[in-house]
Amino acid sequence: MFPPSRIGSGATPLRVLAYGLDNGEVIPAELCQWIQTRTGEWWGRVRGVAHSANDRLSYPLDGQVVPGAALRPREVGRDGVPSSPRPAP
């Protein structure tokens, strides 16, 4: 179900470093549904957009299922507006 964390050996090619998904990014997303697994864990179905490391590509996440531990409430500023971890373009 999940591929190995790293495929191959040696240094990561430059094209992968530039155009690969930035998996360290915090992505603002909408939680659409909670799903309970048969082992009792909770996962969330989310909608948002992930970006490549160089920010040239975007990957829509429409209905992506992620572990509940990866989700957290969005921080709200003093003005009541949710803050975004990504700077505006």
C-alpha positions as CSV (number, residue, x, y, z in Angstrom):
1,M,0.0,0.0,0.0
2,F,2.8,2.5,0.9
3,P,6.0,2.5,-1.2
4,P,9.4,2.4,0.5
5,S,10.5,5.7,1.9
6,R,13.4,5.8,-0.6
7,I,14.0,3.9,-3.8
8,G,17.4,3.3,-5.2
9,S,20.7,4.3,-3.7
10,G,23.1,7.2,-3.8
11,A,22.3,10.9,-4.0
12,T,18.9,12.2,-4.9
13,P,18.8,13.5,-8.5
14,L,18.5,17.3,-8.8
15,R,15.2,17.1,-10.8
16,V,13.7,15.2,-7.9
17,L,14.9,17.7,-5.4
18,A,13.4,20.5,-7.4
19,Y,10.1,19.0,-8.7
20,G,9.4,16.4,-6.0
21,L,6.5,16.9,-3.6
22,D,7.6,19.0,-0.6
23,N,6.7,16.4,2.1
24,G,7.9,18.6,4.9
25,E,5.3,21.3,4.1
26,V,2.4,22.1,6.3
27,I,-0.6,22.3,4.0
28,P,-3.8,24.2,4.8
29,A,-6.6,21.9,3.9
30,E,-10.3,21.4,4.5
31,L,-11.3,18.3,6.6
32,C,-14.2,16.7,4.7
33,Q,-14.8,13.6,6.7
34,W,-13.5,11.4,9.6
35,I,-13.0,7.7,8.8
36,Q,-12.4,5.1,11.5
37,T,-10.2,2.2,10.6
38,R,-10.8,-1.4,11.6
39,T,-8.0,-1.1,14.2
40,G,-9.8,1.9,15.8
41,E,-7.5,4.6,14.4
42,W,-9.1,7.8,13.0
43,W,-8.1,9.1,9.5
44,G,-9.3,12.3,7.9
45,R,-10.3,12.8,4.3
46,V,-9.0,16.2,3.2
47,R,-9.1,18.7,0.3
48,G,-6.2,21.0,-0.3
49,V,-3.2,21.6,-2.6
50,A,0.4,20.4,-2.1
51,H,3.3,22.0,-3.9
52,S,6.7,20.9,-5.3
53,A,9.9,21.9,-3.6
54,N,10.5,24.7,-6.1
55,D,6.8,25.8,-6.0
56,R,6.4,25.4,-9.8
57,L,4.0,22.4,-9.6
58,S,0.9,21.9,-7.5
59,Y,-0.8,18.7,-6.7
60,P,-4.5,18.9,-5.9
61,L,-5.5,16.7,-2.9
62,D,-9.2,16.1,-3.4
63,G,-10.4,13.4,-1.0
64,Q,-6.9,12.4,0.1
65,V,-7.0,10.2,3.2
66,V,-4.3,10.9,5.9
67,P,-3.7,9.6,9.4
68,G,-5.5,11.7,12.1
69,A,-2.1,12.2,13.7
70,A,-1.1,14.3,10.7
71,L,-4.0,16.7,11.1
72,R,-4.2,19.7,13.4
73,P,-6.6,22.7,13.7
74,R,-5.7,25.7,11.6
75,E,-4.4,28.6,13.7
76,V,-6.7,31.6,13.8
77,G,-5.3,35.2,14.0
78,R,-6.6,37.9,16.3
79,D,-8.8,39.1,13.5
80,G,-10.5,35.7,13.4
81,V,-9.1,34.8,10.0
82,P,-7.3,31.5,9.6
83,S,-3.5,32.0,9.1
84,S,-1.8,30.2,6.2
85,P,1.6,28.6,6.7
86,R,2.4,29.5,3.0
87,P,3.3,33.1,2.2
88,A,1.1,34.7,-0.4
89,P,2.6,34.8,-3.9
